[in-house]
């Protein structure tokens, strides 16, 4: 059967903007309706990204467009010179990667197909839709799995501890670069590493002890690919990497890493405004972290649960979860934490508190936490510092301190100039939208002028 790719009429973005404005709907509100970021919608309207057939159908439904947008999205055979043909709604098959495989051998095949597909059929995967509900079956499988697999490979290449350590060190190097420069800088390199070196190791010869260590390292690398995809605005693709990372953690019997991946799923769900799923996934992460005995991940799960409640405007439930997160964090013994959770410190926790309060419209409270979040290593975590500056600017905007919001926002723009991060741009778009009604103020004009080139390139 010939492979098909998506072709989008050049007028799609213009028509989407016309329909949205006719409906009186903001980018943020439309994004909430179809569970995607307003930054992604900004890209669709500007023509820098292409929608999938399913996204076009969702937009038609949200805007009451009667199929106008779907009519501008086609599929064409990549192996022929035929003219594009309309794809009927529902005919576009979802890319592979959402399956939580029944055993570790099958898990390698599913993940390897995802890696190969990402390398060879990027357009298809990059337009994959995101559904927070698709996280729940893998999360359930994790919670009920015995995690007692003994993976023993019988391939040609003998795999040992040095190979496992190589995967861990390369992943750690890419993680450092991700934190400093954004997911867009490392994503393709990480995927190439998975598709090439890691796939070969996973199909090698190893005993169960080495197999578990190997799959734990592979889970870390796959989770990093998920974060980089998420940070690049490729939410459907990121979701698939997260599911496969969770499967590798199950193959390794690595309960702590599994809890961390469930927390990452909650993080993405909250970002996509899927409140209920974000709360459920955070609770699953908390349960897994308790079983693993890692208090830091328990605290992280609690604050992510709070963020899910905040996305759903449940202030009482949010406050309760924040209180629990703070109590767990204050009593946590960090000496034996896995090295990959080193980022979770007082500044990170303060930032999450700040995000919760801005989501609830409480900029007055959020300011205190946003300021505290800037007490961090801004060089090692340059992207996080940009996020926190944008958070502080939004908190100021919510309290009506527009000039200070614009001043801090300009600092956030400067911090974004070296990043390749869709999330960094999303935060600036949100801030620009909030300040837009005050365009007459000199500080706001300065911010808008400084932000304009960054919003085109971040």
Secondary structure as GFF3:
##gff-version 3
##sequence-region A 1 458
A	DSSP	beta_strand	4	8	.	.	.	ID=ss1
A	DSSP	alpha_helix	12	23	.	.	.	ID=ss2
A	DSSP	alpha_helix	27	34	.	.	.	ID=ss3
A	DSSP	alpha_helix	38	46	.	.	.	ID=ss4
A	DSSP	alpha_helix	53	63	.	.	.	ID=ss5
A	DSSP	three_ten_helix	70	72	.	.	.	ID=ss6
A	DSSP	beta_strand	73	77	.	.	.	ID=ss7
A	DSSP	beta_strand	85	86	.	.	.	ID=ss8
A	DSSP	alpha_helix	104	120	.	.	.	ID=ss9
A	DSSP	alpha_helix	122	126	.	.	.	ID=ss10
A	DSSP	alpha_helix	134	144	.	.	.	ID=ss11
A	DSSP	beta_strand	153	154	.	.	.	ID=ss12
A	DSSP	alpha_helix	161	181	.	.	.	ID=ss13
A	DSSP	alpha_helix	183	193	.	.	.	ID=ss14
A	DSSP	pi_helix	194	198	.	.	.	ID=ss15
A	DSSP	alpha_helix	199	202	.	.	.	ID=ss16
A	DSSP	beta_strand	205	206	.	.	.	ID=ss17
A	DSSP	alpha_helix	208	231	.	.	.	ID=ss18
A	DSSP	alpha_helix	235	252	.	.	.	ID=ss19
A	DSSP	alpha_helix	255	271	.	.	.	ID=ss20
A	DSSP	alpha_helix	275	292	.	.	.	ID=ss21
A	DSSP	alpha_helix	295	311	.	.	.	ID=ss22
A	DSSP	alpha_helix	315	331	.	.	.	ID=ss23
A	DSSP	three_ten_helix	339	341	.	.	.	ID=ss24
A	DSSP	alpha_helix	346	359	.	.	.	ID=ss25
A	DSSP	alpha_helix	363	373	.	.	.	ID=ss26
A	DSSP	alpha_helix	382	398	.	.	.	ID=ss27
A	DSSP	alpha_helix	402	416	.	.	.	ID=ss28
A	DSSP	alpha_helix	422	435	.	.	.	ID=ss29
A	DSSP	three_ten_helix	436	438	.	.	.	ID=ss30
A	DSSP	alpha_helix	442	457	.	.	.	ID=ss31
###
